[in-house]
């Protein structure tokens, strides 16, 4: 996410849609893949060209030496020249010569190599660029020796091979772009489709206040489950909104009758409580969804930067060598670094795998917390969630993990000051709901600070009746006249705030038998929110009060 923000500031990819960025990335990969395939093909073809021509040239030289044995033995220059003239059938031969001891250039064909450039006796072949020179001895039964040398000009074949490589590159590029286009469309449908559906749904609900709109469920994976959960929350919100509208209409129509008015007021209060709970659910789930969204963005960026393409390139290089792989690894500079390259890619893939596992684990924890928030509020007439014995330090650590993506994204320094505290008996998920609200508000409070000056401190303190969780920040602070209203329903100091989070946190703290408090030195001097909970009782605790009773 930080990389995309930097690109947006420089005016490059930032304004583009996700699908456009994905398509550009796919086409770039296709071009690189085509270049790599063409380079591998060119290297292979050039190596094969040299190898094949060398073998043919050595065979022709030896065969010609056998045919010239008789004329050389009789020192018949004319017959020897006629034998050399048979090389006209090979267009690549630019010259040949037979040297006798004491009689150089005994027989010559076309342009022979210069005396200084000829092969030493015993040397079979030598390359000068793409000009090949071969030689062999011609001997007779009486021990007389002659030396045959032939020059092959392979440059015409080189240019023909390069033209074939160019055609192969064009073909590979077209094929790679076609494949990347198909892959991009499938990837967009399976990954971007659900995200775009959720984005469109949030726009309809948040901007148009269309509670009847539902996000389209495209897949059955985690994104699909998240979409289903989002639609269920909209169902409950729509029901609460419709109930509130009905109650208001009833109050207007029956205002003339005292009894009916009193009954309508009671119903309206009850329905307002239900709407408040539904709003609180959306607020608390929204905090967790922010971390879910950031984790999804991190996973998508890691997939785009994955090292699998490098591994595929290495595999393609290995496959292209075929039977020449051992020689390629032993002699070619690229081949010698191939093993260490594969080891590095494997290590990088291992790191990517571990990072993906951590992000998935964080997603699972956040989705589990969303489920617990919804489950805890499904019935207003039932009691609160089950209490369990937990270590206070674990609750702070888990709340930190759930908001870690936002902390990292905004470059916030996090300090921990944990005192030794005993275990407590409480509802884990309600405590996490309060702590996540505190940390999320602290993040909003320090965001106006300059980078490097954003700091949040998590403290665990032992109190007389139990323990206290404190979230302190060096953010915008709170005016003295607002400290007494900060936990009131609907009150907020943020421009886009709703005033639901801290109020629902205060209600949850009351249900847990605890209290919430706030302290601030004033505007620009930060703030500290604390949640105090009782310690373990001597006997088993009484069940928590029903949420409906707390709201009434």
C-alpha positions in Angstrom: 0.0 0.0 0.0 2.8 2.4 0.8 4.3 1.8 -2.7 1.0 2.6 -4.4 0.7 5.8 -2.3 4.2 6.8 -3.4 3.3 6.2 -7.0 0.1 8.2 -6.6 2.1 11.2 -5.3 4.4 11.0 -8.3 1.4 10.8 -10.6 2.1 7.5 -12.2 -0.1 4.5 -11.4 -2.0 5.9 -8.5 -5.1 7.3 -10.3 -5.6 4.1 -12.3 -8.2 1.5 -11.4 -7.1 -1.9 -9.9 -8.1 -3.8 -13.1 -6.0 -1.4 -15.2 -3.0 -1.8 -13.0 -3.4 -5.6 -13.1 -3.7 -5.5 -16.9 -0.6 -3.3 -17.3 1.4 -5.6 -15.0 0.3 -8.7 -16.9 1.4 -7.2 -20.2 4.7 -6.1 -18.8 5.3 -9.7 -17.6 4.3 -11.0 -21.0 6.9 -8.8 -22.8 9.6 -9.8 -20.3 8.7 -13.5 -20.8 8.8 -13.1 -24.5 12.2 -11.5 -24.3 13.5 -14.2 -22.0 12.1 -17.0 -24.2 13.6 -15.4 -27.3 17.0 -14.9 -25.7 17.1 -18.6 -24.6 16.0 -19.6 -28.0 18.7 -17.5 -29.6 21.4 -18.8 -27.4 20.3 -22.4 -28.0 20.2 -21.8 -31.8 23.6 -20.1 -31.9 25.2 -22.9 -29.8 23.6 -25.5 -32.0 24.7 -23.7 -35.1 28.3 -23.7 -34.1 28.2 -27.2 -32.8 26.5 -28.7 -35.9 28.8 -26.8 -38.3 31.9 -27.8 -36.4 30.9 -31.5 -36.6 30.1 -31.2 -40.3 33.3 -29.3 -41.1 35.5 -31.8 -39.3 33.8 -34.7 -41.1 34.2 -33.0 -44.5 37.9 -32.3 -43.8 38.6 -35.9 -42.9 36.7 -37.2 -45.9 38.5 -34.8 -48.2 41.9 -35.9 -46.7 41.1 -39.5 -47.5 40.2 -38.6 -51.1 43.5 -36.6 -51.5 45.8 -39.4 -50.0 46.6 -40.9 -53.5 47.2 -37.6 -55.4 49.4 -36.4 -52.5 51.3 -39.6 -52.4 52.2 -39.1 -56.1 52.7 -35.4 -55.6 50.1 -34.7 -58.3 49.1 -31.1 -57.7 46.5 -31.1 -60.5 44.7 -34.1 -59.1 44.9 -32.7 -55.5 43.5 -29.4 -56.7 40.6 -31.3 -58.4 39.9 -33.0 -55.1 39.8 -29.6 -53.4 37.4 -28.4 -56.1 34.8 -30.8 -54.9 34.2 -28.3 -52.0 32.2 -26.1 -54.5 29.2 -28.1 -53.3 29.6 -26.3 -49.8 28.7 -22.6 -50.2 30.1 -21.9 -46.8 33.7 -23.0 -47.8 35.7 -19.8 -48.5 39.1 -21.5 -49.1 41.2 -24.6 -48.7 44.9 -25.5 -49.1 47.2 -28.6 -49.0 50.7 -27.9 -47.7 53.6 -30.4 -48.2 56.8 -30.3 -46.2 59.0 -27.8 -48.0 56.2 -27.1 -50.5 53.6 -24.8 -49.0 50.4 -24.2 -51.0 50.9 -27.4 -53.0 47.2 -27.3 -53.9 44.8 -24.3 -53.4 41.1 -23.8 -53.6 39.6 -20.3 -53.6 41.2 -18.0 -51.0 43.4 -20.1 -48.6 44.2 -18.9 -45.1 47.4 -16.8 -44.7 50.5 -18.7 -43.7 50.5 -16.9 -40.3 46.9 -17.8 -39.6 47.1 -21.5 -40.5 46.5 -24.2 -37.9 49.5 -25.9 -36.2 49.9 -29.6 -36.9 47.7 -31.6 -34.6 45.1 -28.8 -34.2 41.7 -30.0 -35.6 39.6 -26.8 -35.5 39.6 -23.1 -34.5 36.9 -20.4 -34.5 37.6 -16.7 -35.5 34.2 -15.2 -34.6 31.9 -17.0 -37.1 34.7 -18.1 -39.4 35.7 -21.8 -38.8 39.1 -23.2 -39.7 39.7 -27.0 -39.7 42.8 -29.1 -40.5 44.0 -32.6 -40.6 47.1 -34.6 -41.7 47.3 -36.5 -45.0 49.8 -39.4 -44.9 50.9 -42.3 -47.2 52.4 -45.7 -46.5 55.9 -44.4 -46.9 55.4 -41.9 -44.1 55.2 -38.8 -46.2 52.9 -36.2 -44.7 50.8 -33.3 -46.0 48.5 -30.9 -44.1 45.0 -30.1 -45.3 43.2 -26.9 -44.0 39.7 -25.6 -44.9 38.1 -22.3 -44.1 34.2 -22.1 -43.5 32.4 -18.8 -43.4 29.4 -19.2 -41.2 28.2 -15.6 -41.2 25.4 -16.1 -43.8 23.9 -18.9 -41.6 24.3 -16.6 -38.6 22.1 -13.9 -40.1 19.5 -16.5 -41.2 19.4 -17.8 -37.6 19.0 -14.3 -36.2 16.1 -13.7 -38.6 14.5 -16.9 -37.3 15.0 -15.7 -33.7 13.3 -12.4 -34.5 10.3 -14.3 -35.9 10.3 -16.5 -32.8 10.3 -13.4 -30.6 7.3 -11.9 -32.4 5.4 -15.2 -32.1 6.3 -15.6 -28.4 5.3 -12.0 -27.7 1.9 -12.4 -29.3 1.3 -15.7 -27.5 2.4 -14.4 -24.2 0.2 -11.3 -24.4 -2.8 -13.5 -25.4 -2.1 -15.9 -22.5 -1.6 -13.0 -20.0 -4.9 -11.4 -21.2 -6.8 -14.6 -20.6 -5.1 -15.1 -17.2 -5.8 -11.4 -16.3 -9.5 -11.8 -17.0 -9.8 -14.9 -14.9 -7.8 -13.3 -12.1 -10.0 -10.2 -12.3 -13.1 -12.3 -12.1 -12.0 -14.4 -9.1 -10.2 -11.7 -7.0 -11.2 -8.2 -8.1 -14.8 -9.1 -8.8 -15.8 -9.7 -5.1 -13.8 -6.6 -4.0 -15.5 -4.4 -6.6 -18.9 -5.8 -5.6 -18.2 -4.9 -2.0 -17.0 -1.5 -2.9 -20.1 -0.8 -5.0 -22.3 -2.0 -2.1 -20.6 0.3 0.4 -21.0 3.3 -1.9 -24.7 2.6 -2.3 -25.2 2.1 1.4 -22.9 4.9 2.6 -23.6 7.6 0.0 -27.1 6.9 -1.2 -28.3 5.5 2.1 -29.8 2.6 0.2 -30.3 -0.1 2.9 -32.1 -2.3 0.5 -29.0 -2.8 -1.8 -27.1 -6.1 -1.4 -23.6 -7.0 -2.6 -23.4 -9.7 -5.2 -21.9 -13.0 -3.9 -19.4 -14.0 -6.6 -17.2 -16.6 -4.9 -17.4 -19.1 -2.0 -14.0 -18.3 -0.4 -13.3 -15.9 2.4 -14.3 -12.9 0.2 -17.6 -14.7 -0.5 -18.2 -15.3 3.2 -17.3 -11.7 4.0 -19.9 -10.5 1.4 -22.5 -12.8 2.9 -21.8 -11.4 6.4 -22.0 -7.9 5.0 -25.4 -8.6 3.5 -26.6 -10.1 6.7 -25.6 -6.9 8.6 -27.5 -4.8 6.0 -30.5 -7.1 6.6 -30.4 -6.3 10.3 -29.8 -2.6 9.8 -32.6 -2.4 7.3 -35.0 -4.1 9.7 -34.0 -1.8 12.5 -34.4 1.2 10.3 -37.8 0.1 9.0 -38.9 -0.6 12.6 -37.8 2.8 13.7 -39.7 4.4 10.8 -42.8 2.4 11.7 -42.5 3.5 15.3 -42.1 7.1 14.4 -45.2 7.0 12.2 -47.1 5.3 15.0 -46.0 8.1 17.5 -47.3 10.8 15.1 -50.6 9.1 14.4 -51.4 8.3 18.0 -50.1 11.3 19.8 -53.7 12.3 21.0 -54.1 9.2 23.3 -51.9 9.2 26.4 -51.9 5.5 27.0 -51.1 4.7 23.4 -48.6 7.5 23.4 -46.8 6.1 26.5 -46.8 2.6 24.9 -45.5 4.0 21.6 -42.8 5.9 23.5 -41.7 2.7 25.2 -41.7 0.8 21.9 -39.8 3.7 20.3 -37.2 3.6 23.0 -36.8 -0.1 22.6 -36.5 0.1 18.8 -34.1 3.0 19.2 -32.0 0.8 21.4 -32.1 -1.9 18.7 -31.0 0.6 16.1 -28.2 1.8 18.4 -27.0 -1.8 18.8 -27.2 -2.3 15.0 -25.2 0.9 14.5 -22.7 -0.3 17.1 -22.3 -3.6 15.3 -21.5 -1.9 12.0 -19.1 0.5 13.7 -17.2 -2.3 15.5 -17.3 -4.6 12.5 -16.1 -1.6 10.4 -13.0 -1.2 12.6 -12.1 -4.9 12.0 -13.0 -4.7 8.3 -10.4 -2.0 7.9 -7.7 -4.4 9.1 -9.2 -7.1 6.8 -9.0 -4.8 3.8 -5.4 -3.8 4.5 -4.4 -7.5 4.9 -6.1 -8.2 1.5 -4.2 -5.4 -0.1 -0.9 -6.6 1.4 -1.6 -10.2 0.1 -2.4 -8.8 -3.4 0.8 -6.7 -3.4 2.9 -9.7 -2.3 1.3 -11.8 -5.1 2.2 -9.1 -7.7 5.8 -9.1 -6.4 6.1 -12.9 -6.2 9.3 -14.6 -7.2 7.4 -17.4 -9.0 8.1 -15.7 -12.4 11.9 -15.9 -11.7 11.5 -19.6 -10.8 9.5 -20.2 -14.1 12.3 -18.4 -16.0 14.9 -20.6 -14.5 12.8 -23.7 -15.3 12.4 -22.6 -18.8 16.2 -22.1 -19.1 16.8 -25.6 -17.8 14.2 -27.1 -20.2 15.7 -25.2 -23.1 19.1 -26.8 -22.6 17.9 -30.4 -22.9 20.8 -32.7 -23.2 23.3 -29.8 -23.1 22.3 -28.9 -19.6 25.5 -30.3 -18.0 27.6 -28.4 -20.5 25.5 -25.3 -20.0 26.0 -25.3 -16.2 29.7 -26.1 -16.5 30.7 -23.7 -19.3 28.1 -21.0 -19.8 28.3 -17.9 -17.5 24.6 -17.9 -17.1 24.6 -21.6 -16.4 27.2 -21.4 -13.6 25.0 -18.9 -11.6 21.8 -20.9 -12.2 22.1 -23.2 -9.1 22.7 -20.2 -6.7 19.9 -18.3 -8.5 17.4 -21.1 -7.9 18.5 -21.3 -4.2 17.9 -17.6 -3.8 14.5 -17.8 -5.5 13.5 -20.7 -3.3 14.5 -18.7 -0.2 12.4 -15.8 -1.4 9.4 -18.0 -2.1 9.8 -19.4 1.4 9.6 -15.9 2.8 6.6 -15.2 0.7 4.9 -18.3 1.9 5.5 -17.4 5.5 4.3 -13.9 5.0 1.1 -15.2 3.3 0.5 -17.6 6.2 0.8 -14.7 8.7 -1.6 -12.6 6.7 -4.1 -15.4 6.4 -3.8 -16.1 10.1 -4.5 -12.4 10.7 -7.5 -12.5 8.4 -8.9 -15.6 10.2 -8.5 -13.8 13.6 -10.3 -10.7 12.3 -13.1 -12.6 10.6 -13.5 -14.7 13.8 -13.8 -11.5 15.8 -16.5 -10.2 13.4 -18.4 -13.4 13.9 -18.2 -13.0 17.6 -19.4 -9.4 17.5 -22.4 -10.4 15.4 -23.2 -13.4 17.5 -23.0 -11.5 20.7 -25.6 -9.0 19.5 -28.0 -11.3 17.6 -30.6 -11.4 20.3 -31.2 -8.3 22.5 -33.1 -10.4 25.0 -30.4 -12.9 25.7 -27.5 -12.6 28.1 -24.0 -11.5 27.1 -21.3 -13.8 25.9 -19.7 -16.4 28.1 -17.0 -15.3 30.5 -13.6 -17.0 30.5 -10.3 -16.6 32.4 -7.8 -14.7 30.4 -4.5 -12.9 30.9 -4.8 -9.1 30.4 -1.5 -9.0 28.5 -3.0 -11.4 25.9 -6.0 -9.1 25.4 -3.7 -6.1 24.7 -1.5 -8.2 22.4 -4.5 -9.5 20.4 -6.0 -6.0 20.1 -2.6 -4.8 18.8 -2.5 -7.6 16.2 -6.0 -6.8 15.0 -5.0 -3.1 14.3 -1.4 -3.8 13.4 -2.0 -3.2 9.6 -3.4 0.3 10.3 -0.5 1.1 12.7 2.1 0.1 10.1 0.3 1.8 7.2 0.3 5.2 9.0 3.8 4.8 10.4 2.8 5.0 14.1 5.3 4.1 16.8 3.8 1.8 19.4 5.1 1.6 22.9 4.2 -1.1 25.5 4.2 -0.5 29.3 2.9 -3.7 30.9 2.8 -4.1 34.6 2.4 -7.5 36.2 -1.4 -8.1 36.5 -3.5 -11.1 37.6 -5.8 -13.0 35.3 -9.4 -11.8 35.0 -12.8 -13.4 34.3 -14.5 -11.6 31.5 -16.0 -11.7 28.0 -12.9 -11.7 25.7 -14.6 -10.4 22.6 -16.4 -7.5 24.4 -13.1 -6.4 25.9 -11.4 -6.6 22.4 -14.3 -4.5 21.0 -13.5 -1.8 23.5 -9.7 -1.9 23.1 -9.9 -1.9 19.3 -12.2 1.1 19.5 -9.7 2.9 21.8 -6.7 2.1 19.5 -8.7 3.0 16.3 -9.6 6.4 17.8 -5.9 6.9 18.9 -4.8 6.2 15.3 -7.2 8.9 14.0 -6.0 11.3 16.7 -2.3 11.0 15.7 -2.7 11.0 11.9 -2.5 14.8 11.7 1.0 14.7 13.3 4.0 14.7 11.0 5.5 11.3 10.1 7.9 10.2 12.8 5.9 12.1 15.5 3.0 9.7 15.8 3.1 7.7 19.0 0.6 5.4 20.8 1.3 3.8 24.2 -0.4 0.7 25.5 -0.3 0.4 29.2 -1.4 -2.4 31.6 -1.8 -1.2 35.2 -2.8 -3.0 38.3 -5.6 -1.3 40.3 -7.1 -1.9 43.7 -10.2 -3.7 42.4 -8.6 -5.3 39.4 -6.7 -4.2 36.3 -6.8 -1.2 33.9 -6.1 -1.2 30.1 -4.8 2.3 29.0 -4.4 3.5 25.4 -2.6 6.9 25.3 -1.6 9.0 22.3 0.1 12.2 21.5 -2.6 13.3 19.0 -5.0 16.2 18.7 -6.3 16.0 22.3 -9.7 16.8 23.7 -11.1 20.1 24.9 -12.0 20.2 28.7 -15.7 21.0 27.9 -15.9 17.7 25.8 -14.4 15.3 28.4 -17.8 14.8 30.2 -19.6 14.2 26.9 -17.1 11.9 25.1 -19.0 8.7 25.9 -22.5 10.1 25.1 -24.4 8.6 22.3 -24.0 10.6 19.0 -21.3 12.9 20.4 -18.0 13.0 18.4 -15.2 15.5 17.7 -14.2 13.9 14.4 -15.5 15.4 11.1 -16.7 12.1 9.8 -17.4 10.4 13.1 -20.7 9.0 14.3 -20.4 9.0 18.1 -21.2 5.3 18.3 -17.9 3.6 19.2 -17.1 5.1 22.5 -20.7 5.0 23.6 -21.1 1.3 22.8 -17.7 0.7 24.5 -19.1 2.4 27.7 -22.2 0.2 27.6 -20.0 -2.9 27.1 -17.8 -2.0 30.0 -20.8 -1.6 32.2 -22.0 -5.1 31.2 -18.6 -6.4 32.1 -18.8 -4.8 35.6 -16.1 -2.2 34.7 -15.7 1.4 33.8 -14.2 3.5 31.1 -12.5 6.9 31.6 -10.8 9.5 29.5 -8.1 12.1 30.3 -6.5 14.9 28.2 -4.4 17.9 28.8 -6.4 19.8 26.1 -6.1 20.4 22.4 -2.8 19.3 20.9 -1.7 17.5 24.1 -3.0 14.0 23.4 -5.5 11.8 25.3 -5.6 8.6 27.3 -8.6 6.2 27.4 -8.7 3.5 30.1 -10.9 0.5 30.7 -10.9 -0.8 34.3 -12.2 -4.4 35.0 -12.5 -6.3 38.2 -10.1 -9.1 39.1 -11.0 -12.7 39.7 -13.8 -13.0 42.4 -13.6 -15.2 45.4 -16.6 -17.2 44.1 -18.1 -17.7 40.7 -19.4 -14.5 39.3 -23.1 -13.8 38.7 -24.2 -13.8 35.0 -23.8 -10.5 33.2 -26.8 -8.3 32.8 -28.7 -8.7 29.5 -27.8 -6.2 26.9 -31.4 -5.2 26.5 -31.6 -4.3 30.2 -28.5 -2.2 29.9 -29.9 -0.2 27.0 -33.4 0.3 28.5 
